[in-house]
């Protein structure tokens, strides 16, 4: 597994799990935290190139960034239920583990 692939998966996993377990009373600016995943993702795409094995990680990153921006823009009263957020976080984490397993099982040539 390449370095920026690993960084993308680790950063995305930590931010997705943190968003899933953080309480609803967190500061509004924390909705923009998923945008931090874009730095290692951009470095990965530019320096290492696209890999089909990373498709689940790309999807999780996209959904986390869009969801974080929506969470930042919406008032707290209209946010999704906590159980939905937790389930989405766990599903995102499992997709990231699928990407990691695919990268290890099918290494780059």
Phi, psi and omega in degrees: 000137181280162188295315183284336171295313180297317179297320178298315181293318181294312180298314181297319179297317180293318182289321178294316178292323178296319178294328181287329185255349180290149181285164180291343183273016182288160179298151185297324184295342180292346174295339180270357179302323179299341178293342176295338180291337184294332181295305178292332178293316179297317178298320179298313183293322182284313187274323187251338179088165181287144173226137181296334180294337182269003182306317177297324179292322177297319180296314179297319179297315179298313181295320179295319180292315178295316178297322177294319178293320177295318179297323179291322185279332185274148172292153185300332183291339185254012180288154179295161180299149183299324180296322177295317180297318179294317179296320178294322178295318179293319178297319177296318179297319178295323176295323177295321178293327175296318178296318179296318179295322179293322179293326178283320182288327180238078184293156177291150181261000000 
